[in-house]
Amino acid sequence: MMSNAKERFKILLEGINGKLDLLIEAQKTLNTKMDNRFQEMEKKFNEKTAIMKKELFL
């Protein structure tokens, strides 16, 4: 049988583990959102660059 202190420590570690899991999931979501945003910005930049090149070399 576990001592009271060991049991409380185990419960504390389980709570920390759960919070770390949430933090990891949030980080993955943030990375995905940032990647998507970067791709959108890159696409717009390339479109604007193509328009500018076309206008300059007419």
C-alpha positions, 0 to 999 in steps of 0.5 A: 500500500502506498503512503499518503505522500506517495499517493498525493505525489502520484496524483500531482504528477498525473495532473502535470502530465495532463496539462503537458498533454494539453500544452503539446496539443495547443502547440501543434495547433498553433504550428499548423495555424502559423504554417497555413498563414505563412502559406497564404502570405507566400501565395499572395506575395507571389501573386503580387510579384507576378503582377508587378513583373508583368506590369514592369515588362509590358 
